[in-house]
Amino acid sequence: MRKQPLWYWLFLAPVLIALTVVVIIPFFFGLYYSFTNWNGIQSTEFVGFKHYINVFQDKEFLHSLWFTTKFSIASVLFINLFGLTLALIVTQKIKTYKILRTIFFMPNLIGGLILGFIWQFIFIKVFANVGNYLHIESLKGWLSTPETGFWGLVILISWQMAGYIMVIYIAYLESIPQELLEAAEIDGANRFQRFRHITFPLVAPAFTVSLFLTLSNSFKLYDQNLSLTGGGPYNSTQMIAMEIFKTAFSENQMAYAQSKAVIFFVIVAVISLTQVYFNKKREVEM
């Protein structure tokens, strides 16, 4: 880095300044405020680890953390499964592959709030009408129970992000040498064997990137949670980002909310970095 020319640092300077001003400095200010009685305007007392101790005794926060964890596990599995499946479809020799790529990617272009309201209409109105017409009780009353609210959020985020993850898998699938697949086919390997022993190991780096993105985005989800369920019924589908926002701006406990945010940051960072470490290690083994 020391050997880089002056123009390198001149081009890099705006990004470094923006990162410092917008991310790094506010982070350390927030870390400091979490140890005080800050009310959003001023802090008059240093309270130490009081807020952090209270966080782990806060049943609503712990419930939101557990709900977010379950949601993230389900979302990561379905998003990557659907994303890889779509990537395998559009990398086949079909005439409409360009149109299909566009169609599959389009949901990712819709804003989270708008997407939540769209799916809210589908789950409440469309599902209910279909349930009445076909006499299927399980389609009625969606989003009115914790279970349907949970799966509603999983369906929404899977539909939105599958196309984005598909693009990542496409990049790695198209970089696989065709000679390897043709040689395996000549040797008698069927489609599944070619995927298991050639395609899957060669797209392992894509799993590292995709799992990192889907895991971090699932944990940090807020917009869709707000517009689809609003945390209801009775905060049973309230994810951790919404719980922190509620603590700060509805209950006006800024310092307490900041301590929750710090704990949330540590949890997401540890999980994401651990996932990247083990995935990178598995790439080498493959």
ABEGO torsion letter per residue (X at the ends): XAABBAAAAAAAAAAAAAAAAAAAAAAAAAAAAAABABAGABBABBAEAAAAAAAAABAAAAAAAAAAAAAAAAAAAAAAAAAAAAAAAAABBBAAAAAAAAAAAAAAABBAAAAAAAAAAAAAAAAAAAAAAAGBAAABGBGABAAAAAAAAAAAAAAAAAAAAAAAAAAAAAABBAAAAAAAAAAGBBAAAAAAAAAAAAAAAAAAAAAAAAAAAAAABAAAAAAAAGGOBGGAABBAAAAAAAAAAAAGBAAAAAAAAAAAAAAAAAAAAAAAAAAAAAAAAX
